[in-house]
Amino acid sequence: MVRINLLPWREQRREERRKRFWGAMAGVVLAAVAITLLINEYIGAAMDRQIGRNAYIQREIDQLDAQISQLGELRSQRQQLLERMQVIQGLQVNRSVNGHLFDQLVRTLPEGVYFSSVSKVGKTLSISGTAESNNRISELMRGLEASPWFAVPNLIEVKSAGTREVAQASTFKLTVRQSPSSAAGQAQ
């Protein structure tokens, strides 16, 4: 006996293929969604790590900026200290110079000459005083010029100041420069 299958087998096969197709499509869509979610999660984690790194770098930059500002303050303090040290060294070098200058003034002062004022501005001494005669003033200037502590004596003014005791008395004003070799010799 011959068996004839009257069932719609082709339709069943088509239906099975359609179910398999939609099942595969659902699987692919689910896989794509899962992969997309995984990639999104990975990118989010990478961005969080990078944001953390950027925040760390920014904190370090802020610390370095603070240190740089402190470095500028330290440089200015260092410069002030160097200037103070130079002033102190200058004072140390010139500490005994004024004593030597006064000693040399006394040594070059001839008899009959009297100083009324001595002032020093920089390396120039201004001297005013009274002398018994103009020869005494000339003697004073020669003595200043011969001294190793003085150079270039310059007579500014001589006025007659004759009194009853001394008829030829004169007042004078002169300047004299401190010799550069005297300060250098003293520094050594």
Secondary structure, DSSP 8 states (H G I E B T S, - for coil): ------S-HHHHHHHHHHHHHHHHHHHHHHHHHHHHHHHHHHHHHHHHHHHHHHHHHHHHHHHHHHHHHHHHHHHHHHHHHHHHHHHHHHHHHHTTHHHHHHHHHHHH--TTEEEEEEEEETTEEEEEEEESSHHHHHHHHHHHHHSTTEEEEEEEEEEE---SS-TT-EEEEEEEEE-HHHHHHHH-
